Amino acid sequence: MSNTSYERLAKGLAIYRQKQAKTFYVRVRIDKNEILKNLGTSDEDEAKCLAWEYRSELMNRKKSGLPIITSKYISVEESFTHLITQLKSKDKQLPIYDDYKIVVNKHIIPYFKDKPITELTSKNIRLYYESLDLSVTRKRMNNTLFKNVFLWLEEENHIKKSDIPTLPKAESKKIESREAFTPSDYEVVVDKIKDYHQQGKPNFKTKEYRQVIPHYVTFLCETGARPGLEVEGLNFNDITKENDNYFIKITKGKTKGYSKGRKIVLSGKAIEALISIAQIQNPEKNITEKLLTNIRKPILETSFGKIPDYIPVFKKLIDYLLKDNLISQRYTLYSCRHYYVTKRLSEGVDIYLISKYIGNSVEMIQLFYDAYKLENPHHMDQLTGRDRLKEAEEEYQRMIEEDKTDFQREEEAQQAKNMEKQLFDEANGYHWIEDE
């Protein structure tokens, strides 16, 4: 066992640790049966004590006439819960661990639930990935989680190495769609989403999701924050006030180059959206702007203590709007971020400032959001030499001249009409008396 550290403790009892593993295992032989178990510790002395305790437990089962080897039903939920427990026990807690916990608790466990690990086939994992329409970053995160779970299952002899399923490739040759709302589509979405909670007969949980999502969309469109992990990791007390401006600090999700997170300035609409969200989640309280920063809970946590996934909620709304031909194309929650970027660019906001707020480089913005240059009238005029201001002034002068001409024509017509009436009266013996 060149790749394994092995120590015999007694006849039929030994501990060992494989080269790539961090924890010790115990090997017990009883009645020609060999039992292997992960002791869950990297401390050698503790591993020895646990090994003796485990052997004693098995011997007691034998004396009591109980089967020594019991078939254990391992579920997907148990496997990933164990993984999260391992992450929590690590001495050094990395920021990415919080993101892993969110992915496991919000996506993997709700999808597979208590299904056995035999359901973790290549096909079922692929279907899980497709159900979420994952970005490349999310795929990599999920792949890491699945790989670690499969490593633990293999070490525990719940799965053979040859049976480990293949995972979807994290790399994508297709450039992520960055469709921002068109102005007309944006107005439709904003209008229709307000009454979305009144459609059908949703239960109280679904109704709350639908009541929150209009304000969530507004918050995303006003901040450019990434939907998902970035916002899911935000708390109300992440909001601060500096120099009469409100800011919110983002520390979760994709924050490369921002070791301590990044701050986003909040518009009045963004603050109003957050107040509305808090009020929906706390109907018994009167939420004001001053009280907002004192709320000690995640921004998206519902009144019943859950942080929901708003991606499918928004997708259902878009499906409904597309079915009735009310919008021109399919949008996702990421469209809010793209809308923020393109709108600010079209308004002339400095591209470097935008890059700092959204957590992307200037080069990335220029690469993926350069369409605004082609659609911006100012940039088109630079190419054609057109002067719209001069044209507007000339049009204004033309309209004034037209108004003058029309007035003169009306005045001349009225004078001619008066003269005609005067001549008619004189011809019939009527006399005009001039005003003094």
GIRALIN-V31904 format. One record per residue. N is the residue number from 1. RES is the residue in one small letter. NEAR is the number of other C-alpha atoms within 8 Angstrom. D_CENTER is the distance of its C-alpha to the mean C-alpha in Angstrom with 1 decimal. Layout:
BEGIN
n	res	near	d_center
N	RES	NEAR	D_CENTER
N	RES	NEAR	D_CENTER
END
This chain:
BEGIN
n	res	near	d_center
1	m	5	47.2
2	s	4	46.6
3	n	6	42.9
4	t	9	43.4
5	s	10	44.7
6	y	9	47.1
7	e	7	49.3
8	r	8	51.8
9	l	8	52.2
10	a	6	54.8
11	k	5	56.1
12	g	8	53.2
13	l	13	50.7
14	a	13	48.6
15	i	15	45.3
16	y	12	43.6
17	r	12	40.4
18	q	10	39.2
19	k	7	38.7
20	q	4	34.9
21	a	7	34.4
22	k	8	33.9
23	t	11	35.6
24	f	17	39.1
25	y	13	40.2
26	v	15	43.4
27	r	13	45.8
28	v	11	48.3
29	r	10	51.1
30	i	7	52.7
31	d	4	55.1
32	k	5	54.2
33	n	6	50.5
34	e	8	48.1
35	i	9	45.0
36	l	10	42.1
37	k	8	39.6
38	n	10	36.9
39	l	11	38.0
40	g	7	34.7
41	t	10	36.3
42	s	8	37.1
43	d	8	40.1
44	e	8	43.3
45	d	6	45.4
46	e	8	42.8
47	a	15	42.5
48	k	10	46.2
49	c	8	46.4
50	l	9	43.6
51	a	13	45.4
52	w	8	48.6
53	e	8	46.9
54	y	8	45.3
55	r	10	48.7
56	s	8	50.4
57	e	8	47.9
58	l	9	48.6
59	m	8	52.4
60	n	8	52.3
61	r	11	50.6
62	k	10	53.4
63	k	7	56.1
64	s	6	54.6
65	g	6	54.7
66	l	7	50.9
67	p	7	49.3
68	i	7	48.2
69	i	5	45.5
70	t	5	43.1
71	s	4	40.6
72	k	4	37.2
73	y	5	34.4
74	i	8	31.2
75	s	11	28.0
76	v	14	24.6
77	e	11	23.4
78	e	9	26.3
79	s	11	25.7
80	f	11	22.1
81	t	8	23.1
82	h	8	25.8
83	l	10	23.6
84	i	10	21.5
85	t	8	24.9
86	q	8	26.1
87	l	9	23.2
88	k	7	23.9
89	s	6	27.6
90	k	7	27.3
91	d	4	29.1
92	k	4	26.6
93	q	8	23.1
94	l	6	20.7
95	p	7	17.2
96	i	8	15.7
97	y	9	17.3
98	d	9	14.9
99	d	11	12.0
100	y	11	14.5
101	k	9	15.2
102	i	10	11.8
103	v	10	11.7
104	v	10	15.3
105	n	9	15.2
106	k	11	12.2
107	h	9	12.8
108	i	10	16.1
109	i	13	18.4
110	p	8	17.4
111	y	7	17.9
112	f	9	21.2
113	k	10	22.3
114	d	9	25.9
115	k	9	26.9
116	p	10	29.2
117	i	8	28.4
118	t	5	30.5
119	e	7	27.6
120	l	10	25.7
121	t	8	27.1
122	s	9	25.9
123	k	6	25.5
124	n	9	23.6
125	i	11	21.2
126	r	10	20.7
127	l	8	20.2
128	y	9	17.5
129	y	11	15.6
130	e	8	16.3
131	s	6	15.0
132	l	6	11.4
133	d	6	11.8
134	l	9	10.7
135	s	7	10.5
136	v	9	13.6
137	t	8	12.1
138	r	8	10.6
139	k	13	14.1
140	r	9	15.9
141	m	9	14.4
142	n	9	15.3
143	n	11	18.6
144	t	8	19.5
145	l	9	19.1
146	f	8	21.2
147	k	8	23.7
148	n	9	24.3
149	v	11	24.7
150	f	10	27.2
151	l	8	29.1
152	w	8	29.6
153	l	11	30.6
154	e	11	33.1
155	e	8	34.5
156	e	10	35.0
157	n	8	36.8
158	h	7	34.4
159	i	10	33.7
160	k	8	35.8
161	k	6	34.5
162	s	4	35.7
163	d	6	33.6
164	i	8	30.2
165	p	7	28.1
166	t	5	26.6
167	l	8	22.9
168	p	9	21.1
169	k	6	21.3
170	a	9	18.3
171	e	5	19.6
172	s	7	19.1
173	k	4	21.8
174	k	4	19.9
175	i	5	18.1
176	e	5	14.5
177	s	4	14.8
178	r	9	14.2
179	e	8	15.4
180	a	11	15.2
181	f	12	16.6
182	t	6	20.4
183	p	6	22.0
184	s	7	23.5
185	d	11	20.5
186	y	9	18.5
187	e	8	21.3
188	v	10	21.4
189	v	9	17.8
190	v	9	18.1
191	d	8	21.5
192	k	8	20.8
193	i	10	17.7
194	k	9	19.8
195	d	8	22.2
196	y	10	19.8
197	h	11	20.5
198	q	7	24.2
199	q	7	24.0
200	g	4	25.8
201	k	5	26.4
202	p	9	23.2
203	n	6	23.7
204	f	6	22.9
205	k	7	19.5
206	t	9	18.3
207	k	11	19.9
208	e	12	18.0
209	y	11	14.6
210	r	11	16.0
211	q	12	17.4
212	v	11	14.4
213	i	11	12.1
214	p	11	14.4
215	h	12	14.0
216	y	11	10.3
217	v	10	10.5
218	t	11	13.3
219	f	13	11.7
220	l	14	9.0
221	c	11	12.2
222	e	11	14.3
223	t	15	12.5
224	g	14	10.7
225	a	9	8.0
226	r	10	5.1
227	p	10	1.9
228	g	8	2.2
229	l	11	5.6
230	e	14	6.5
231	v	13	6.3
232	e	11	7.3
233	g	11	10.1
234	l	14	11.4
235	n	10	14.7
236	f	13	16.8
237	n	11	19.4
238	d	10	17.3
239	i	11	18.5
240	t	9	21.9
241	k	8	24.5
242	e	7	26.4
243	n	4	29.1
244	d	5	28.1
245	n	8	24.5
246	y	11	21.5
247	f	12	19.0
248	i	11	15.9
249	k	11	15.6
250	i	13	12.6
251	t	11	13.7
252	k	15	11.0
253	g	10	9.1
254	k	5	10.7
255	t	11	13.4
256	k	6	16.5
257	g	4	19.5
258	y	8	18.4
259	s	6	20.2
260	k	5	19.9
261	g	10	16.6
262	r	12	16.4
263	k	9	17.1
264	i	11	15.9
265	v	10	18.5
266	l	13	17.8
267	s	9	19.5
268	g	6	21.5
269	k	10	19.1
270	a	12	16.2
271	i	11	18.6
272	e	8	19.8
273	a	12	16.3
274	l	13	15.9
275	i	12	19.5
276	s	10	19.0
277	i	13	16.1
278	a	11	18.4
279	q	11	21.4
280	i	11	20.0
281	q	10	19.2
282	n	9	22.6
283	p	7	25.0
284	e	4	28.0
285	k	6	27.4
286	n	6	27.7
287	i	10	24.7
288	t	7	25.7
289	e	8	24.4
290	k	6	26.6
291	l	8	25.5
292	l	13	21.7
293	t	11	21.8
294	n	8	24.0
295	i	8	21.5
296	r	7	21.0
297	k	8	17.9
298	p	10	14.1
299	i	12	12.8
300	l	10	11.0
301	e	12	14.0
302	t	10	16.1
303	s	8	19.9
304	f	5	20.5
305	g	6	18.6
306	k	7	15.5
307	i	9	11.8
308	p	9	10.8
309	d	8	8.3
310	y	8	7.9
311	i	8	7.4
312	p	7	11.2
313	v	10	12.2
314	f	11	11.2
315	k	10	12.8
316	k	8	15.9
317	l	10	16.3
318	i	10	16.2
319	d	9	18.6
320	y	8	20.8
321	l	10	21.0
322	l	12	21.7
323	k	7	24.3
324	d	6	26.1
325	n	7	25.8
326	l	9	24.3
327	i	10	21.9
328	s	7	22.8
329	q	5	19.9
330	r	8	16.8
331	y	11	13.5
332	t	9	9.8
333	l	10	7.0
334	y	10	7.2
335	s	12	10.7
336	c	14	10.1
337	r	15	9.7
338	h	13	12.6
339	y	13	14.5
340	y	13	14.4
341	v	11	15.8
342	t	11	18.4
343	k	8	19.5
344	r	10	20.2
345	l	11	22.0
346	s	10	24.1
347	e	6	25.0
348	g	6	26.4
349	v	9	24.1
350	d	7	25.0
351	i	9	22.8
352	y	7	23.1
353	l	8	21.9
354	i	11	18.7
355	s	12	18.2
356	k	10	18.5
357	y	12	16.0
358	i	10	13.1
359	g	10	14.1
360	n	8	15.7
361	s	8	19.4
362	v	9	21.6
363	e	6	22.6
364	m	9	19.1
365	i	12	18.9
366	q	8	22.4
367	l	7	21.7
368	f	8	18.8
369	y	11	19.3
370	d	9	23.1
371	a	7	23.6
372	y	10	23.7
373	k	9	27.0
374	l	9	28.6
375	e	8	27.6
376	n	9	28.5
377	p	7	32.1
378	h	6	33.1
379	h	10	32.4
380	m	11	34.2
381	d	11	37.1
382	q	8	37.4
383	l	6	38.1
384	t	6	40.5
385	g	6	42.2
386	r	6	41.5
387	d	7	42.0
388	r	7	40.2
389	l	6	41.4
390	k	7	44.9
391	e	8	44.5
392	a	8	43.2
393	e	8	46.2
394	e	8	48.6
395	e	8	47.2
396	y	8	47.7
397	q	8	51.2
398	r	8	52.0
399	m	8	50.8
400	i	8	53.0
401	e	8	56.0
402	e	8	55.4
403	d	8	55.4
404	k	8	58.6
405	t	8	60.2
406	d	8	59.3
407	f	8	60.7
408	q	8	63.9
409	r	8	64.4
410	e	8	64.0
411	e	8	66.4
412	e	8	68.9
413	a	8	68.7
414	q	8	69.3
415	q	8	72.3
416	a	8	73.8
417	k	8	73.3
418	n	8	75.1
419	m	8	77.9
420	e	8	78.4
421	k	8	78.7
422	q	9	81.1
423	l	8	83.4
424	f	8	83.3
425	d	10	84.4
426	e	9	87.2
427	a	7	88.5
428	n	6	88.8
429	g	6	90.5
430	y	7	87.6
431	h	6	87.5
432	w	5	84.5
433	i	4	84.8
434	e	4	82.9
435	d	3	80.9
436	e	2	82.5
END
